Amino acid sequence: VCVGLGMLAAFDICIKKNKLSEDDRKVLGDLMEIYSLETGTDIDVEKVFEATSNDKKMEAGQIKFVLLNKIGDAYIDRNVKKEDMVEALKSICKEI
């Protein structure tokens, strides 16, 4: 579940960076629904952000994100801003 939701959040960051389109994200969301994978969750965004400080992807005080230039072309980005991460996490939060 976490990997799939992380992919959706990463797609949102890629959209903000003009690497992917809303259509790309819709395709991913549709595929996840076809395979009965979660496309949203109830999470405390700030707690998730805090937890990333202990994540294995943390390196030299920076979180490593795997993002896409386009579908099939991934790269590592260490410069994702907290605001962008929080906004992406909010995009996968269900209305409660």
A tleap script that builds the chain and sets N, CA, C and O, in Angstrom:
source leaprc.protein.ff14SB
mol = sequence {
  NVAL CYS VAL GLY LEU GLY MET LEU ALA ALA
  PHE ASP ILE CYS ILE LYS LYS ASN LYS LEU
  SER GLU ASP ASP ARG LYS VAL LEU GLY ASP
  LEU MET GLU ILE TYR SER LEU GLU THR GLY
  THR ASP ILE ASP VAL GLU LYS VAL PHE GLU
  ALA THR SER ASN ASP LYS LYS MET GLU ALA
  GLY GLN ILE LYS PHE VAL LEU LEU ASN LYS
  ILE GLY ASP ALA TYR ILE ASP ARG ASN VAL
  LYS LYS GLU ASP MET VAL GLU ALA LEU LYS
  SER ILE CYS LYS GLU CILE
}
set mol.1.N position { 0.830 -1.190 0.000 }
set mol.1.CA position { 0.000 0.000 0.000 }
set mol.1.C position { 0.876 1.256 0.000 }
set mol.1.O position { 0.646 2.182 -0.778 }
set mol.2.N position { 1.875 1.276 0.876 }
set mol.2.CA position { 2.707 2.481 0.990 }
set mol.2.C position { 3.457 2.792 -0.299 }
set mol.2.O position { 3.598 3.957 -0.672 }
set mol.3.N position { 3.937 1.755 -0.979 }
set mol.3.CA position { 4.678 1.991 -2.221 }
set mol.3.C position { 3.764 2.616 -3.273 }
set mol.3.O position { 4.143 3.582 -3.934 }
set mol.4.N position { 2.567 2.065 -3.426 }
set mol.4.CA position { 1.623 2.600 -4.404 }
set mol.4.C position { 1.231 4.031 -4.103 }
set mol.4.O position { 1.185 4.871 -5.001 }
set mol.5.N position { 0.946 4.311 -2.829 }
set mol.5.CA position { 0.578 5.675 -2.448 }
set mol.5.C position { 1.755 6.623 -2.646 }
set mol.5.O position { 1.581 7.772 -3.052 }
set mol.6.N position { 2.955 6.125 -2.352 }
set mol.6.CA position { 4.149 6.933 -2.582 }
set mol.6.C position { 4.340 7.255 -4.055 }
set mol.6.O position { 4.792 8.343 -4.412 }
set mol.7.N position { 3.988 6.286 -4.912 }
set mol.7.CA position { 4.071 6.531 -6.354 }
set mol.7.C position { 3.114 7.639 -6.767 }
set mol.7.O position { 3.472 8.511 -7.560 }
set mol.8.N position { 1.899 7.608 -6.233 }
set mol.8.CA position { 0.937 8.669 -6.558 }
set mol.8.C position { 1.451 10.026 -6.095 }
set mol.8.O position { 1.361 11.014 -6.823 }
set mol.9.N position { 1.994 10.070 -4.874 }
set mol.9.CA position { 2.533 11.326 -4.355 }
set mol.9.C position { 3.716 11.789 -5.210 }
set mol.9.O position { 3.840 12.978 -5.506 }
set mol.10.N position { 4.580 10.855 -5.606 }
set mol.10.CA position { 5.726 11.208 -6.453 }
set mol.10.C position { 5.257 11.746 -7.802 }
set mol.10.O position { 5.851 12.679 -8.342 }
set mol.11.N position { 4.187 11.154 -8.349 }
set mol.11.CA position { 3.645 11.665 -9.609 }
set mol.11.C position { 3.209 13.115 -9.439 }
set mol.11.O position { 3.414 13.935 -10.334 }
set mol.12.N position { 2.606 13.436 -8.293 }
set mol.12.CA position { 2.173 14.816 -8.062 }
set mol.12.C position { 3.362 15.773 -8.034 }
set mol.12.O position { 3.282 16.888 -8.550 }
set mol.13.N position { 4.465 15.332 -7.427 }
set mol.13.CA position { 5.670 16.165 -7.414 }
set mol.13.C position { 6.186 16.339 -8.845 }
set mol.13.O position { 6.595 17.434 -9.229 }
set mol.14.N position { 6.168 15.265 -9.627 }
set mol.14.CA position { 6.619 15.336 -11.029 }
set mol.14.C position { 5.741 16.268 -11.857 }
set mol.14.O position { 6.233 16.986 -12.727 }
set mol.15.N position { 4.448 16.251 -11.583 }
set mol.15.CA position { 3.536 17.160 -12.289 }
set mol.15.C position { 3.899 18.605 -11.959 }
set mol.15.O position { 3.941 19.462 -12.842 }
set mol.16.N position { 4.160 18.863 -10.678 }
set mol.16.CA position { 4.525 20.217 -10.259 }
set mol.16.C position { 5.825 20.667 -10.933 }
set mol.16.O position { 6.004 21.851 -11.215 }
set mol.17.N position { 6.726 19.720 -11.187 }
set mol.17.CA position { 7.996 20.027 -11.849 }
set mol.17.C position { 7.871 19.989 -13.378 }
set mol.17.O position { 8.871 20.086 -14.089 }
set mol.18.N position { 6.633 19.846 -13.878 }
set mol.18.CA position { 6.358 19.795 -15.321 }
set mol.18.C position { 7.059 18.638 -16.032 }
set mol.18.O position { 7.443 18.752 -17.196 }
set mol.19.N position { 7.218 17.527 -15.319 }
set mol.19.CA position { 7.815 16.325 -15.910 }
set mol.19.C position { 6.727 15.370 -16.410 }
set mol.19.O position { 6.901 14.707 -17.432 }
set mol.20.N position { 5.613 15.304 -15.689 }
set mol.20.CA position { 4.494 14.434 -16.039 }
set mol.20.C position { 3.225 15.268 -16.135 }
set mol.20.O position { 3.174 16.412 -15.684 }
set mol.21.N position { 2.204 14.665 -16.735 }
set mol.21.CA position { 0.925 15.364 -16.894 }
set mol.21.C position { -0.128 14.782 -15.952 }
set mol.21.O position { 0.049 13.707 -15.379 }
set mol.22.N position { -1.207 15.510 -15.812 }
set mol.22.CA position { -2.352 15.007 -15.043 }
set mol.22.C position { -2.864 13.704 -15.656 }
set mol.22.O position { -3.315 12.814 -14.934 }
set mol.23.N position { -2.796 13.590 -16.972 }
set mol.23.CA position { -3.222 12.356 -17.641 }
set mol.23.C position { -2.363 11.170 -17.201 }
set mol.23.O position { -2.878 10.069 -17.004 }
set mol.24.N position { -1.047 11.394 -17.047 }
set mol.24.CA position { -0.164 10.326 -16.571 }
set mol.24.C position { -0.599 9.852 -15.184 }
set mol.24.O position { -0.640 8.652 -14.912 }
set mol.25.N position { -0.922 10.812 -14.311 }
set mol.25.CA position { -1.339 10.454 -12.957 }
set mol.25.C position { -2.668 9.705 -12.984 }
set mol.25.O position { -2.862 8.758 -12.223 }
set mol.26.N position { -3.567 10.117 -13.843 }
set mol.26.CA position { -4.861 9.443 -13.948 }
set mol.26.C position { -4.677 7.996 -14.390 }
set mol.26.O position { -5.342 7.097 -13.873 }
set mol.27.N position { -3.779 7.769 -15.344 }
set mol.27.CA position { -3.503 6.400 -15.799 }
set mol.27.C position { -3.005 5.551 -14.628 }
set mol.27.O position { -3.458 4.421 -14.447 }
set mol.28.N position { -2.076 6.089 -13.833 }
set mol.28.CA position { -1.574 5.343 -12.676 }
set mol.28.C position { -2.701 5.059 -11.692 }
set mol.28.O position { -2.846 3.928 -11.227 }
set mol.29.N position { -3.498 6.068 -11.373 }
set mol.29.CA position { -4.620 5.875 -10.448 }
set mol.29.C position { -5.605 4.838 -10.960 }
set mol.29.O position { -6.086 4.005 -10.192 }
set mol.30.N position { -5.909 4.884 -12.255 }
set mol.30.CA position { -6.829 3.905 -12.850 }
set mol.30.C position { -6.261 2.491 -12.765 }
set mol.30.O position { -6.985 1.547 -12.449 }
set mol.31.N position { -4.963 2.344 -13.045 }
set mol.31.CA position { -4.333 1.023 -12.947 }
set mol.31.C position { -4.373 0.496 -11.517 }
set mol.31.O position { -4.627 -0.687 -11.293 }
set mol.32.N position { -4.126 1.368 -10.563 }
set mol.32.CA position { -4.161 0.947 -9.163 }
set mol.32.C position { -5.563 0.488 -8.780 }
set mol.32.O position { -5.719 -0.500 -8.063 }
set mol.33.N position { -6.574 1.192 -9.251 }
set mol.33.CA position { -7.951 0.796 -8.950 }
set mol.33.C position { -8.305 -0.531 -9.613 }
set mol.33.O position { -8.990 -1.356 -9.007 }
set mol.34.N position { -7.850 -0.752 -10.847 }
set mol.34.CA position { -8.108 -2.026 -11.535 }
set mol.34.C position { -7.582 -3.194 -10.703 }
set mol.34.O position { -8.223 -4.242 -10.625 }
set mol.35.N position { -6.421 -3.014 -10.084 }
set mol.35.CA position { -5.806 -4.073 -9.285 }
set mol.35.C position { -6.169 -3.975 -7.802 }
set mol.35.O position { -5.524 -4.594 -6.955 }
set mol.36.N position { -7.200 -3.199 -7.500 }
set mol.36.CA position { -7.721 -3.046 -6.133 }
set mol.36.C position { -6.664 -2.558 -5.146 }
set mol.36.O position { -6.643 -2.980 -3.990 }
set mol.37.N position { -5.791 -1.671 -5.607 }
set mol.37.CA position { -4.794 -1.064 -4.730 }
set mol.37.C position { -5.337 0.258 -4.204 }
set mol.37.O position { -6.092 0.946 -4.890 }
set mol.38.N position { -4.953 0.601 -3.001 }
set mol.38.CA position { -5.401 1.848 -2.385 }
set mol.38.C position { -4.908 3.051 -3.189 }
set mol.38.O position { -3.764 3.083 -3.644 }
set mol.39.N position { -5.780 4.026 -3.353 }
set mol.39.CA position { -5.395 5.273 -4.022 }
set mol.39.C position { -5.534 6.470 -3.087 }
set mol.39.O position { -5.397 7.616 -3.514 }
set mol.40.N position { -5.800 6.206 -1.836 }
set mol.40.CA position { -5.913 7.253 -0.831 }
set mol.40.C position { -5.852 6.634 0.547 }
set mol.40.O position { -6.088 5.436 0.707 }
set mol.41.N position { -5.540 7.441 1.536 }
set mol.41.CA position { -5.406 6.932 2.895 }
set mol.41.C position { -5.684 8.047 3.892 }
set mol.41.O position { -5.646 9.231 3.557 }
set mol.42.N position { -5.961 7.643 5.116 }
set mol.42.CA position { -6.087 8.593 6.223 }
set mol.42.C position { -4.718 8.670 6.893 }
set mol.42.O position { -4.308 7.730 7.574 }
set mol.43.N position { -4.023 9.762 6.707 }
set mol.43.CA position { -2.698 9.911 7.306 }
set mol.43.C position { -2.559 11.291 7.912 }
set mol.43.O position { -3.235 12.239 7.512 }
set mol.44.N position { -1.674 11.384 8.881 }
set mol.44.CA position { -1.284 12.671 9.438 }
set mol.44.C position { -0.049 13.102 8.658 }
set mol.44.O position { 1.042 12.570 8.861 }
set mol.45.N position { -0.227 14.050 7.784 }
set mol.45.CA position { 0.830 14.464 6.867 }
set mol.45.C position { 2.094 14.878 7.609 }
set mol.45.O position { 3.195 14.502 7.204 }
set mol.46.N position { 1.959 15.632 8.669 }
set mol.46.CA position { 3.145 16.080 9.413 }
set mol.46.C position { 3.885 14.907 10.050 }
set mol.46.O position { 5.115 14.909 10.097 }
set mol.47.N position { 3.149 13.903 10.541 }
set mol.47.CA position { 3.807 12.727 11.125 }
set mol.47.C position { 4.565 11.944 10.062 }
set mol.47.O position { 5.652 11.428 10.321 }
set mol.48.N position { 3.993 11.856 8.875 }
set mol.48.CA position { 4.692 11.171 7.782 }
set mol.48.C position { 5.972 11.928 7.447 }
set mol.48.O position { 7.025 11.323 7.249 }
set mol.49.N position { 5.877 13.243 7.384 }
set mol.49.CA position { 7.071 14.040 7.078 }
set mol.49.C position { 8.138 13.835 8.149 }
set mol.49.O position { 9.316 13.680 7.829 }
set mol.50.N position { 7.731 13.832 9.419 }
set mol.50.CA position { 8.685 13.608 10.508 }
set mol.50.C position { 9.325 12.228 10.407 }
set mol.50.O position { 10.523 12.078 10.645 }
set mol.51.N position { 8.533 11.227 10.055 }
set mol.51.CA position { 9.042 9.856 9.954 }
set mol.51.C position { 10.094 9.724 8.860 }
set mol.51.O position { 10.967 8.860 8.942 }
set mol.52.N position { 10.021 10.558 7.851 }
set mol.52.CA position { 10.996 10.460 6.764 }
set mol.52.C position { 12.406 10.794 7.229 }
set mol.52.O position { 13.377 10.412 6.576 }
set mol.53.N position { 12.531 11.497 8.338 }
set mol.53.CA position { 13.872 11.824 8.835 }
set mol.53.C position { 14.614 10.575 9.300 }
set mol.53.O position { 15.838 10.595 9.429 }
set mol.54.N position { 13.880 9.486 9.553 }
set mol.54.CA position { 14.500 8.217 9.943 }
set mol.54.C position { 14.472 7.202 8.808 }
set mol.54.O position { 14.820 6.038 9.004 }
set mol.55.N position { 14.067 7.630 7.652 }
set mol.55.CA position { 13.882 6.722 6.517 }
set mol.55.C position { 15.218 6.325 5.905 }
set mol.55.O position { 16.182 7.089 5.945 }
set mol.56.N position { 15.265 5.124 5.341 }
set mol.56.CA position { 16.489 4.647 4.689 }
set mol.56.C position { 16.868 5.497 3.481 }
set mol.56.O position { 18.012 5.454 3.028 }
set mol.57.N position { 15.921 6.265 2.959 }
set mol.57.CA position { 16.207 7.104 1.798 }
set mol.57.C position { 16.831 8.450 2.192 }
set mol.57.O position { 17.193 9.248 1.327 }
set mol.58.N position { 16.953 8.691 3.494 }
set mol.58.CA position { 17.561 9.929 3.974 }
set mol.58.C position { 19.078 9.814 3.828 }
set mol.58.O position { 19.679 8.819 4.236 }
set mol.59.N position { 19.682 10.836 3.248 }
set mol.59.CA position { 21.124 10.825 3.043 }
set mol.59.C position { 21.660 12.236 3.245 }
set mol.59.O position { 21.232 13.173 2.571 }
set mol.60.N position { 22.589 12.381 4.169 }
set mol.60.CA position { 23.202 13.681 4.456 }
set mol.60.C position { 22.149 14.750 4.733 }
set mol.60.O position { 22.270 15.888 4.281 }
set mol.61.N position { 21.109 14.365 5.488 }
set mol.61.CA position { 20.073 15.313 5.859 }
set mol.61.C position { 19.072 15.621 4.765 }
set mol.61.O position { 18.232 16.505 4.932 }
set mol.62.N position { 19.142 14.917 3.659 }
set mol.62.CA position { 18.219 15.150 2.549 }
set mol.62.C position { 17.504 13.852 2.187 }
set mol.62.O position { 18.097 12.773 2.199 }
set mol.63.N position { 16.231 13.977 1.868 }
set mol.63.CA position { 15.442 12.823 1.457 }
set mol.63.C position { 15.674 12.593 -0.033 }
set mol.63.O position { 15.597 13.519 -0.840 }
set mol.64.N position { 15.960 11.337 -0.379 }
set mol.64.CA position { 16.125 10.990 -1.793 }
set mol.64.C position { 14.767 10.557 -2.344 }
set mol.64.O position { 14.152 9.619 -1.837 }
set mol.65.N position { 14.317 11.238 -3.368 }
set mol.65.CA position { 13.066 10.894 -4.036 }
set mol.65.C position { 13.382 10.284 -5.395 }
set mol.65.O position { 14.245 10.777 -6.121 }
set mol.66.N position { 12.681 9.220 -5.729 }
set mol.66.CA position { 12.757 8.676 -7.078 }
set mol.66.C position { 11.602 9.302 -7.849 }
set mol.66.O position { 10.434 9.030 -7.571 }
set mol.67.N position { 11.941 10.136 -8.811 }
set mol.67.CA position { 10.947 10.841 -9.616 }
set mol.67.C position { 11.127 10.453 -11.082 }
set mol.67.O position { 12.059 9.730 -11.432 }
set mol.68.N position { 10.248 10.928 -11.915 }
set mol.68.CA position { 10.282 10.585 -13.333 }
set mol.68.C position { 10.419 11.822 -14.207 }
set mol.68.O position { 9.732 12.822 -13.997 }
set mol.69.N position { 11.312 11.747 -15.192 }
set mol.69.CA position { 11.337 12.749 -16.256 }
set mol.69.C position { 10.155 12.507 -17.182 }
set mol.69.O position { 9.533 13.439 -17.692 }
set mol.70.N position { 9.863 11.221 -17.384 }
set mol.70.CA position { 8.716 10.739 -18.148 }
set mol.70.C position { 8.538 9.278 -17.751 }
set mol.70.O position { 9.408 8.712 -17.089 }
set mol.71.N position { 7.442 8.668 -18.139 }
set mol.71.CA position { 7.211 7.271 -17.823 }
set mol.71.C position { 8.385 6.451 -18.363 }
set mol.71.O position { 8.716 6.526 -19.546 }
set mol.72.N position { 9.007 5.668 -17.479 }
set mol.72.CA position { 10.137 4.823 -17.870 }
set mol.72.C position { 11.494 5.486 -17.744 }
set mol.72.O position { 12.508 4.856 -18.046 }
set mol.73.N position { 11.548 6.744 -17.305 }
set mol.73.CA position { 12.809 7.488 -17.197 }
set mol.73.C position { 12.901 8.112 -15.803 }
set mol.73.O position { 12.519 9.264 -15.596 }
set mol.74.N position { 13.418 7.322 -14.849 }
set mol.74.CA position { 13.486 7.751 -13.447 }
set mol.74.C position { 14.818 8.439 -13.137 }
set mol.74.O position { 15.827 8.220 -13.807 }
set mol.75.N position { 14.782 9.269 -12.112 }
set mol.75.CA position { 15.996 9.907 -11.611 }
set mol.75.C position { 15.834 10.152 -10.116 }
set mol.75.O position { 14.718 10.145 -9.597 }
set mol.76.N position { 16.953 10.368 -9.425 }
set mol.76.CA position { 16.924 10.660 -7.992 }
set mol.76.C position { 17.007 12.167 -7.807 }
set mol.76.O position { 17.861 12.833 -8.392 }
set mol.77.N position { 16.107 12.693 -6.988 }
set mol.77.CA position { 16.052 14.129 -6.705 }
set mol.77.C position { 16.198 14.315 -5.195 }
set mol.77.O position { 15.419 13.766 -4.416 }
set mol.78.N position { 17.189 15.084 -4.796 }
set mol.78.CA position { 17.417 15.367 -3.377 }
set mol.78.C position { 16.976 16.783 -3.010 }
set mol.78.O position { 17.271 17.263 -1.916 }
set mol.79.N position { 16.279 17.443 -3.911 }
set mol.79.CA position { 15.924 18.846 -3.704 }
set mol.79.C position { 14.430 19.098 -3.657 }
set mol.79.O position { 13.980 20.190 -4.004 }
set mol.80.N position { 13.647 18.105 -3.232 }
set mol.80.CA position { 12.203 18.310 -3.111 }
set mol.80.C position { 11.948 19.129 -1.848 }
set mol.80.O position { 12.406 18.769 -0.764 }
set mol.81.N position { 11.227 20.216 -1.993 }
set mol.81.CA position { 10.931 21.095 -0.859 }
set mol.81.C position { 9.879 20.466 0.047 }
set mol.81.O position { 9.025 19.702 -0.403 }
set mol.82.N position { 9.958 20.803 1.334 }
set mol.82.CA position { 8.981 20.289 2.293 }
set mol.82.C position { 7.561 20.620 1.840 }
set mol.82.O position { 6.672 19.774 1.925 }
set mol.83.N position { 7.343 21.842 1.360 }
set mol.83.CA position { 5.994 22.248 0.941 }
set mol.83.C position { 5.477 21.359 -0.193 }
set mol.83.O position { 4.298 21.007 -0.226 }
set mol.84.N position { 6.366 21.003 -1.116 }
set mol.84.CA position { 5.956 20.148 -2.232 }
set mol.84.C position { 5.634 18.739 -1.749 }
set mol.84.O position { 4.680 18.117 -2.219 }
set mol.85.N position { 6.433 18.238 -0.809 }
set mol.85.CA position { 6.169 16.911 -0.260 }
set mol.85.C position { 4.848 16.901 0.496 }
set mol.85.O position { 4.045 15.983 0.324 }
set mol.86.N position { 4.613 17.904 1.327 }
set mol.86.CA position { 3.373 17.983 2.101 }
set mol.86.C position { 2.175 18.087 1.163 }
set mol.86.O position { 1.162 17.423 1.380 }
set mol.87.N position { 2.278 18.905 0.132 }
set mol.87.CA position { 1.189 19.044 -0.838 }
set mol.87.C position { 0.905 17.705 -1.531 }
set mol.87.O position { -0.254 17.343 -1.732 }
set mol.88.N position { 1.959 16.978 -1.893 }
set mol.88.CA position { 1.787 15.674 -2.543 }
set mol.88.C position { 1.143 14.675 -1.585 }
set mol.88.O position { 0.286 13.890 -1.992 }
set mol.89.N position { 1.548 14.699 -0.327 }
set mol.89.CA position { 0.938 13.801 0.662 }
set mol.89.C position { -0.537 14.127 0.853 }
set mol.89.O position { -1.368 13.228 0.983 }
set mol.90.N position { -0.855 15.408 0.869 }
set mol.90.CA position { -2.265 15.801 1.015 }
set mol.90.C position { -3.102 15.300 -0.157 }
set mol.90.O position { -4.291 15.024 0.002 }
set mol.91.N position { -2.491 15.181 -1.322 }
set mol.91.CA position { -3.236 14.734 -2.504 }
set mol.91.C position { -3.686 13.279 -2.395 }
set mol.91.O position { -4.623 12.869 -3.080 }
set mol.92.N position { -3.026 12.497 -1.542 }
set mol.92.CA position { -3.424 11.094 -1.386 }
set mol.92.C position { -4.253 10.864 -0.128 }
set mol.92.O position { -4.612 9.729 0.184 }
set mol.93.N position { -4.559 11.949 0.601 }
set mol.93.CA position { -5.382 11.829 1.809 }
set mol.93.C position { -6.855 11.762 1.441 }
set mol.93.O position { -7.338 12.554 0.631 }
set mol.94.N position { -7.556 10.826 2.031 }
set mol.94.CA position { -9.002 10.731 1.843 }
set mol.94.C position { -9.678 11.828 2.641 }
set mol.94.O position { -9.161 12.279 3.663 }
set mol.95.N position { -10.821 12.247 2.172 }
set mol.95.CA position { -11.627 13.201 2.927 }
set mol.95.C position { -12.163 12.484 4.162 }
set mol.95.O position { -12.744 11.404 4.057 }
set mol.96.N position { -11.966 13.092 5.337 }
set mol.96.CA position { -12.499 12.486 6.569 }
set mol.96.C position { -13.368 13.468 7.297 }
set mol.96.O position { -13.908 13.147 8.356 }
savepdb mol mol.pdb
quit
